[in-house]
Every structure is written in structure tokens, then in C-alpha cells.
Amino acid sequence: MNGRRLPVTALRWATAAALAAGGYIHAQLYVDDYRFIPVVGPLFLVQASASFALAVLLLTGTPPLLLRAAAAGVALGALGGFAASRTVGVFGFTERGLQPAPQAVLSLVAETGTLLLLATWQLAAATTATATATAD
């Protein structure tokens, strides 16, 4: 394994961990209370399932850009749902502030971390591609 490959591998694992953490939080919230909320409850389960599936796919090897984009979409969707539930509501469901605690804050950290790691990973992949093309 060369020196350029190590950061991409670390970013892949860290991204998968952050994505799975967000999925775990949503699964926990679904099981604890949200399963009883029409429409919103099943969306929590879908988000958790998609997060876990994408985390596993990220760990199977260096994924194509489309897989990283899907992971970003799941994280952005969770953040968008969080913002909407505290402003205009989601299917009639609203929450206030950083409730439920501590899951709201942990979810924000996990989803934001996923996006930051994906952006860093994309930058590292682009830098590696540029370096490889220049060496040829």
C-alpha cells in the first residue's frame, strides 16, 4: 500500500463509520418512539436502512463516485429533515430545538461529519487522480 492510498482508505472507513452512526441514531429513535408517528416513523427506518447499506457498500472497496454521491444524499436528506421538522414541519410533525436529547446533537454531528469526510475524500481522490495523470 503506497502513501497516497492510506489516506483514502482511512477516509473510506471514517465515512462509513459516520454514516453508520447516523443510521444507528435514526434506528434507535424509530424503535424508541418514532415508529408510532405516521409517515415520519417509516422515514426514520428508511434513513437508517439506507445509511447502514451504504456504509457496508463503502467498506467493500473504493466505491465509484455515484456511491459517494448517494451517501451524501442520505446525509443531506437527514439534515434537511431535521431543519424542516424544526421550521415548517414534516407531514404535520414538528419538534423544537435540539430535542430529543442527546440524539438530535449526535445526529447533527454524524451527518455533518459524513458530509465533511465525503468532501475530503473527493478532494483526496481528485488529487490522487491528478498526480497519477501528471506522472504518466
N, C-alpha and C positions, 0 to 999 in steps of 0.2 A: 504494500500500500504506500503510495507516494504521499508527500507532504500536502499536495493540493487536494487529495481525496479525503483526508482525515476531517477537515472542517465540514465538508458536505455530508459525510457520514454522521458526524455529531449533530449537525443541523437537522438531518432526517430524523434521528432518534428523538431529539428535543421537541421537534414539531409534532411528531406522533404522540409524545407524552402529553404535551399541552392540549392537543386535540382530544385525546382520550380523557384528560382531566375535565374538560368542559362537558364531554359526553357523560361522564360519571355524575357530575353535579346535576345535570338535567335528568338523568335516570333516577337519582335519589329524590329529587323534587317530585318527579312523576309518581314514584311509589309512595312517598310520604303524604302528599295532599293533592297534587295537581291532576291526578288521574280522574278526579271527580268533576273537573271543570270541562264542560263541553267544548269541543274543538281545540282549545288550548292544551288540555291534557294530552291528547294524542299527538299534538305537535311537539311536545316535550319528548315523547317517546321516539318520534321520527328523528328529532335532532340528535338524541343520544345514540340511536342506532346508526345514523349516518356518520357521526363522529367516530364511533368505535370501528366501523367498517373501513373508513378512510384511514384511520390510524394503523390498522393492520396492513392495508394496502401500501401505505407509505413505508412500512418496515420490510416489505418483501423485496425491496431493491430501489435503486434510483428511479423514481417514477417519471413519467412524462409530464410535460407542462400542464396538460389537461387535468391530471390528478391533483397537482398542487393548486390549480385554479378551483377545483371542486372543494378542496379543504378550505380555501379562503372564502368561498361562497357559504359554506356551513358556518364558519366563524362570523362572517358579516351578517348572516341571517340571524344568528343568536343575538348579536349586538343590536341589530335593527329591531328585533322583537322586544328586547329589553327596553330600548328607548321608546318604542311605541306603547308598551304597556304602562309606561310612566307618564305619557303625554296624552295621546289621542285614544289609547286603549286598543286592545286586540280582541276582536269578536265580542265586544262588550266587557272584557276583562281588563281591569286596571290595578296597578299597585302603586305604592308610594315609596319614594326614597330608595334606600338600599335594603329593602326587605324582600324576601326573608333573609335574615342574617344567620350565619355568615355567607350563605350560598350566593347571594347577589354579588358581593365583592369578589368572591373566589371565581365566579363565572366570568366577571368582567376581566379579571387578571388572566384567566386561562384563554379566553377568546382573543383578547388584545395581544397576549403573548404569542398565540398561534399566528396571528397576522404579522407580527414583527419578525418572528422566526421564518415565516414563509418569504417575506420580503428580503431578509438577509440571505436566505438560501438561494433565492432567484438571482440576487446580486452576485453571490459566490459562483453560481453556475454560469452566469454570463461572463464573469471574469475568467473562469477556467476555460470556457469556450474561446474567448478572445486570445488567451495565452497560447492555447493549442493551435489556433489558426495562425498566429504570428510565428510560432515555432516551425510550422510546415513551410 
